[in-house]
């Protein structure tokens, strides 16, 4: 929901009747959407402008923007220089405590770590907050180890990237997204309404995009595979929603 607000912008959404938006966002009623909006406001994710039909569109706060983008802005991530160091997380958690392993694995995936093998994960990024976050998952300081390392010998960074992340799968998902855009024309906003077909388009677009986005580690430019499709897909999506906003003005 936050991403939709950011993608379409308040100008585009203001042109839509509220009944179209709550259906597009996945709620069955206007009451359900308003209740969710109030809950989001209480969490500091948005600020509401009012309850009238023409003044319902919220403003997304800084906290909301961070959450919606999962703290990964693709263009910023790609252009951020790599310092040549790999950050490694190694852990030894008991097999009979699956909830701890699940929480840690979920966090590593969320932070776009790549899995080299078993309990050995890697990232080209670094954040001082990682250790504090992991300590909330597992309080044992010996169970999870963070390492800052560089490679020795002739091992190419591209080989590490290929081992840690499934770019074949990532590219296949981005290709699926590009094919979707090529075959299915996006709806127009000029009428201020979204019919059932338009709603299906937005739901499908978002679903296909999220599958690729959730797996992409958004590596620095110098680490990206030469056949990487993420940039092409991202720019295509950005252009579509740029047009959507223009149509509403």
BELDAWO-V620042 format. One record per pair of residues at least 24 apart in sequence whose ideal C-beta (glycine too) atoms are under 10 Angstrom apart, sorted by the first residue. I is the first residue (numbers start at 1). J is the second residue. Records with the same first field share a line. If there is no record, write none. Layout:
I=J + J
This chain:
1=25 + 26 + 27 + 33 + 36 + 37 + 40 + 45 + 46 + 58 + 60 + 64 + 68
2=40 + 45 + 46 + 58 + 60 + 61 + 63 + 64 + 65 + 66 + 67 + 68 + 69
3=60 + 65 + 67 + 68 + 69 + 70 + 206 + 209 + 210 + 213
4=68 + 202 + 206 + 241
5=40 + 45 + 46 + 57 + 58 + 59 + 60 + 64 + 65 + 68
6=60 + 64 + 65 + 68 + 69 + 241
7=68 + 202 + 205 + 206 + 209 + 237 + 238 + 240 + 241 + 242 + 244 + 245
8=57 + 189 + 202 + 241 + 244 + 245 + 248
9=57 + 60 + 241 + 242 + 244 + 245 + 248 + 249
10=49 + 57 + 58 + 59 + 60 + 245 + 248
11=57 + 189 + 244 + 245 + 246 + 247 + 248 + 249
12=57 + 189 + 192 + 241 + 244 + 245 + 246 + 247 + 248 + 249
13=56 + 57 + 58 + 189 + 245 + 248
14=49 + 54 + 55 + 56 + 57 + 192 + 248
15=57 + 189 + 190 + 191 + 192 + 193 + 245 + 247 + 248 + 249
16=56 + 57 + 189 + 191 + 192 + 193 + 194 + 198 + 248
17=53 + 54 + 56 + 192 + 193 + 194
18=52 + 53 + 54 + 56 + 57
19=53 + 193 + 194
20=192 + 193 + 194 + 195 + 198 + 199
21=56 + 57 + 194 + 199
22=56
23=194 + 196 + 198 + 199 + 202 + 203
24=194 + 198 + 199 + 200 + 201 + 202 + 203 + 206
25=199 + 202 + 203 + 206
26=199 + 203 + 206
30=56
40=64 + 67
43=67
69=213
70=110 + 111 + 112 + 213 + 214 + 218
71=110 + 111 + 112 + 127
72=110 + 111 + 112 + 125 + 213 + 216 + 217 + 218
73=218
74=213 + 216 + 218 + 230 + 231 + 233 + 234 + 235 + 237 + 238
75=218 + 231 + 234 + 235 + 238
76=218
77=112 + 124 + 125 + 216 + 217 + 218 + 219 + 220 + 221 + 230
78=218 + 219 + 220 + 221 + 222 + 223 + 224 + 228 + 230 + 231 + 234
79=220 + 221
80=124 + 125 + 218 + 219 + 220 + 221
81=220 + 221 + 222
82=124 + 125 + 157 + 219 + 220 + 221 + 222 + 223
83=124 + 125 + 126 + 148 + 150 + 220
84=124 + 150 + 151 + 157 + 222
85=123 + 124 + 125 + 126 + 147 + 148 + 149 + 150 + 151
86=114 + 116 + 122 + 123 + 124 + 125 + 126 + 147 + 148 + 149 + 150 + 151 + 157 + 160 + 164
87=111 + 113 + 121 + 122 + 123 + 124 + 125 + 126 + 127 + 130 + 146 + 147 + 148 + 149
88=113 + 116 + 120 + 121 + 122 + 123 + 145 + 146 + 147 + 148 + 149
89=113 + 115 + 119 + 120 + 121 + 122 + 123 + 130 + 134 + 144 + 145 + 146 + 147
90=116 + 118 + 119 + 120 + 121 + 122 + 143 + 144 + 145 + 146 + 147
91=118 + 119 + 120 + 121 + 134 + 137 + 138 + 140 + 142 + 143 + 144 + 145 + 146
92=118 + 119 + 140 + 142 + 143 + 144 + 145
93=119 + 137 + 138 + 140 + 143 + 144
94=143
97=138
99=137
100=137 + 138 + 140 + 143 + 144
101=137 + 138
102=137
103=134 + 136 + 137 + 138
104=134 + 137 + 138 + 143 + 144
106=137
107=133 + 134 + 136 + 137
108=134
109=214 + 215 + 217
110=214
111=217
112=165 + 214 + 215 + 216 + 217 + 218 + 219
113=164 + 165 + 217
114=160 + 161 + 162 + 163 + 164 + 165 + 166 + 167 + 217 + 219
115=163 + 164 + 165 + 166
116=160 + 163 + 164 + 165
117=163 + 164
119=144 + 145
120=147 + 164
121=164
122=147 + 149 + 160 + 161 + 163 + 164 + 165 + 217
123=164 + 217 + 219
124=157 + 160 + 161 + 164 + 217 + 218 + 219 + 220 + 222 + 223
125=217 + 218 + 219 + 220
157=219 + 220 + 222 + 223
158=222 + 223 + 224 + 225 + 226
160=223
161=217 + 219 + 223 + 224 + 225
162=225
164=217 + 219
165=215 + 216 + 217 + 219 + 223 + 225
166=215
167=215 + 216 + 217 + 219 + 224 + 225 + 227 + 228 + 229 + 230
168=225 + 227
169=211 + 212 + 215
170=211 + 212 + 213 + 214 + 215 + 216 + 217 + 225 + 228 + 229 + 230
171=212 + 216 + 225 + 227 + 228 + 229 + 230 + 233
172=211 + 212 + 229
173=208 + 209 + 210 + 211 + 212 + 213 + 214 + 215 + 216 + 229 + 230 + 233
174=208 + 209 + 211 + 212 + 213 + 215 + 216 + 228 + 229 + 230 + 231 + 232 + 233 + 234 + 236
175=212 + 229 + 232 + 233
176=208 + 209 + 211 + 212 + 229 + 233
177=205 + 207 + 208 + 209 + 210 + 211 + 212 + 213 + 229 + 230 + 232 + 233 + 234 + 236 + 237
178=208 + 212 + 229 + 232 + 233 + 236 + 237
179=208
180=204 + 205 + 207 + 208 + 209 + 233
181=205 + 208 + 209 + 233 + 236 + 237 + 239 + 240
182=236
185=240
186=240 + 241 + 243 + 244 + 247
187=244 + 247
188=243 + 244 + 247 + 248
189=243 + 244 + 245 + 246 + 247 + 248 + 249
190=247 + 248
191=247
192=248
202=244
205=237 + 240 + 241
208=233
209=233 + 234 + 237
213=237
